[in-house]
Amino acid sequence: MKKILIPLIIIVGLVVIIGAWFASVNNKLVPLEENVAGQWGNVESAYQRRADLIPNIVNTAKGYAEFEQETLLKVTEARSKATSINIDPSNITPQQLAQFQQAQSGLTSALSRLLAVFERYPDLKANENFKELINELERTENRINVERNRFNETAKQFNTEIRLFPTNMIAGMLGFEKKTYFEADAGSENAPDVEFDFGKDS
């Protein structure tokens, strides 16, 4: 009886130890993964803030730039495309993030063209409401950059943890996968320059 009991106790003990280890790793990784998801929410919020500003910018500009309807239309279309992409923060694939970034970059480019065009409209540049909208847009672009960097930092913390030994032995078994980073677009080391020189005459 003892010969059977001792191996059984050893097996049960090993199962308990392994189970406790799995639970410990899981409990360590879950908060890190939640941090990534939470920071992704901040990224989306910053981009949404920009999207919410655009209709006001376009509507204010319409009254001054009656010959620039094609430019205004491109901004509106780019905004629609950028806001149509929804990503599950618990399962961000490189392809999804690339698609998201491409759409947001398209909107950034459309906005840059719009603001360059309106340099030709001194009355619009002098409009106090328009000036405040542009200043708010610039602040929002800076916020987007900050939140993207913070997302990358939280993703880095998570990715580092799941690669460390011995966590890396079971992270995949528990369903934890490497998180994708935001990659800088070519020439986008700084937030887009969207501030007018309001004191300059056109």
VOROVEX-764338 format. One record per residue (C-alpha): z, x, y; residue in three letters. Coordinates in steps of 0.25 Angstrom, whole numbers, padded with zeros to 4 digits, always signed. Layout:
<nodes>
ZXYALA...
</nodes>
This chain:
<nodes>
+0000+0000+0000MET+0004+0011+0010LYS-0010+0018+0006LYS-0017+0006+0011ILE-0008+0003+0023LEU-0008+0017+0030ILE-0024+0017+0031PRO-0023+0003+0036LEU-0013+0007+0047ILE-0022+0018+0051ILE-0034+0010+0052ILE-0027-0001+0060VAL-0022+0010+0069GLY-0035+0016+0071LEU-0041+0002+0074VAL-0030+0000+0084VAL-0032+0013+0091ILE-0047+0012+0092ILE-0046-0003+0097GLY-0036+0002+0107ALA-0046+0013+0111TRP-0057+0003+0113PHE-0049-0006+0121ALA-0044+0006+0130SER-0058+0010+0132VAL-0063-0004+0135ASN-0052-0007+0145ASN-0055+0006+0152LYS-0070+0003+0153LEU-0069-0012+0157VAL-0063-0009+0171PRO-0073+0002+0174LEU-0085-0008+0170GLU-0079-0019+0178GLU-0079-0009+0190ASN-0093-0007+0188VAL-0096-0022+0188ALA-0087-0024+0200GLY-0094-0013+0208GLN-0108-0019+0204TRP-0103-0032+0210GLY-0101-0024+0223ASN-0115-0018+0222VAL-0121-0032+0221GLU-0112-0038+0232SER-0117-0027+0241ALA-0132-0030+0238TYR-0129-0045+0239GLN-0124-0042+0253ARG-0137-0035+0257ARG-0145-0047+0251ALA-0137-0057+0259ASP-0140-0050+0272LEU-0155-0050+0270ILE-0158-0064+0272PRO-0151-0063+0286ASN-0158-0051+0289ILE-0172-0057+0285VAL-0169-0070+0293ASN-0165-0063+0305THR-0177-0054+0305ALA-0187-0065+0303LYS-0186-0070+0317GLY-0190-0057+0322TYR-0199-0051+0312ALA-0209-0062+0310GLU-0220-0053+0306PHE-0212-0046+0295GLU-0211-0058+0285GLN-0216-0049+0273GLU-0205-0039+0275THR-0194-0050+0276LEU-0200-0056+0263LEU-0199-0043+0256LYS-0185-0042+0260VAL-0182-0056+0255THR-0189-0054+0242GLU-0182-0040+0239ALA-0169-0047+0242ARG-0172-0058+0232SER-0176-0048+0221LYS-0163-0039+0224ALA-0154-0051+0223THR-0160-0057+0210SER-0155-0046+0201ILE-0142-0049+0195ASN-0135-0038+0186ILE-0124-0039+0176ASP-0114-0028+0181PRO-0109-0027+0166SER-0123-0023+0161ASN-0130-0016+0172ILE-0142-0009+0166THR-0150+0002+0172PRO-0162-0007+0173GLN-0154-0018+0180GLN-0149-0009+0190LEU-0162-0003+0193ALA-0168-0017+0195GLN-0157-0020+0204PHE-0158-0007+0212GLN-0173-0009+0213GLN-0172-0023+0219ALA-0161-0019+0229GLN-0170-0007+0233SER-0181-0016+0235GLY-0172-0024+0245LEU-0168-0012+0252THR-0182-0007+0254SER-0186-0021+0259ALA-0174-0021+0269LEU-0178-0007+0274SER-0192-0012+0277ARG-0187-0024+0284LEU-0178-0016+0293LEU-0189-0006+0296ALA-0198-0017+0300VAL-0188-0024+0309PHE-0187-0011+0317GLU-0199-0017+0324ARG-0191-0029+0329TYR-0182-0025+0341PRO-0177-0039+0343ASP-0173-0040+0328LEU-0166-0027+0329LYS-0158-0032+0341ALA-0153-0044+0334ASN-0138-0043+0332GLU-0138-0051+0320ASN-0149-0043+0313PHE-0142-0030+0317LYS-0130-0035+0310GLU-0137-0039+0298LEU-0144-0025+0297ILE-0130-0018+0299ASN-0124-0026+0288GLU-0136-0023+0279LEU-0134-0008+0282GLU-0119-0010+0278ARG-0123-0017+0266THR-0133-0006+0261GLU-0121+0004+0263ASN-0112-0005+0255ARG-0123-0006+0244ILE-0123+0009+0243ASN-0108+0010+0242VAL-0107-0001+0231GLU-0118+0005+0223ARG-0111+0019+0223ASN-0098+0012+0219ARG-0105+0005+0208PHE-0110+0018+0203ASN-0097+0024+0204GLU-0090+0013+0195THR-0102+0014+0185ALA-0100+0029+0185LYS-0085+0028+0182GLN-0088+0018+0170PHE-0100+0026+0165ASN-0091+0039+0165THR-0080+0032+0157GLU-0089+0027+0146ILE-0094+0041+0144ARG-0081+0048+0143LEU-0076+0051+0129PHE-0070+0043+0121PRO-0074+0031+0129THR-0089+0034+0127ASN-0086+0032+0112MET-0084+0017+0113ILE-0088+0013+0127ALA-0102+0008+0122GLY-0095+0001+0110MET-0087-0007+0120LEU-0099-0011+0128GLY-0098-0002+0140PHE-0111+0004+0145GLU-0115+0014+0155LYS-0117+0008+0169LYS-0129+0010+0177THR-0129+0017+0191TYR-0136+0013+0204PHE-0146+0024+0207GLU-0150+0027+0221ALA-0164+0023+0225ASP-0173+0034+0230ALA-0170+0037+0244GLY-0158+0028+0244SER-0147+0038+0246GLU-0142+0030+0258ASN-0142+0016+0261ALA-0154+0010+0268PRO-0155+0012+0283ASP-0155-0002+0288VAL-0149+0000+0302GLU-0158-0003+0314PHE-0158+0006+0326ASP-0155-0006+0335PHE-0155+0002+0348GLY-0170+0006+0346LYS-0181-0001+0352ASP-0193-0004+0343SER
</nodes>
